[in-house]
């Protein structure tokens, strides 16, 4: 296999080129933990997106989508909690 950054020959089983130290995006996959962090902590997901954007476009898009899901979930949770608080306040 050939590295797309420095065009040197590298092993098929490696994720990082030993010559230029760039991540081989064809074989690098996101872990479930990084997706979960982007979902639960969307601000961290935005930071991860900007860090990964320069090196790996495909994975940065996946992180961005998990971050958007996290923002939507937090907004839904906030609105639900707010209205439940209003309903419970008027019942007392």
N, C-alpha and C positions, 0 to 999 in steps of 0.2 A: 504494500500500500504506500502511496505517496502523500506526504504532508502538503496540504493546500496552501500553507503559509510560506514555508521555506523550500518546498519541492524536493526534500530529501526522502529517501526510502526509510520507512518505519515499519515496525511489526504490526500485524493485524490485531493483536491482543492488547495493545497499549492505548491509553486514553490521552496521554500527553506526549508530544513530540520531544525526544531527547535532545534535539538540536536547537530548536527555537523556543521550547517550553510552552507552546500554545496548545490549547485544548482541541482535540480532534472531535468536532461536533457530531460526526457520524456515529460515534460509539459512546458518547457521553450522554447519560440519561440522568434526569432529575430524580432525586430520592423522594420517597413519600414524606419524609420529615420536612424537607424544604417546602413542599407544597402545603403541608399542614401549617407551617409557620406563616406562610404568606396568607393563608386563609384566616387564621386566628388573629394575627397581628398584621393588618394590611399596610401599616407604615413601614414595617420591616420588609414587606413584600415589594414596596416601591423602591426601597434602597437596593434590594437584591436585583430588581429589574435593571436599574441603572448600572450596577456593577457588572451584570452579565451581558448587557446590551452590546458592549464593544467586542466581546469575545465570542458570543454564541447567540445568534439572533433567534433561533428556534426555541431554545430553552428560556430565553428572556420573555418571549411571547407567552409561553406556558405559565411562567411565574406571574406575568401581568394578568392573565385570565383568572388565576387563583386569587390574586389580590383583589380583582374586581368582584369576584364572588364573595370575598371576605367583607368588602365595603358594603355590598348589598345586604349581606346577612346581618352585619352590625346595625345598619340603618333600620332594617325590619325589626330587629330585636329592640332597638331603642323606641321606635314608634309603638310597638306592641306594649312595652313596659309603661310608656307614658300614658297611653289610653287606659290600660288596666289600673293605673294609679288614680286616674280621674274617676273611673267608674267606682272603685273602692272608696274613694274619698266622699262621694255623694251618698253612699249607702250607710255611712255612720251617722 
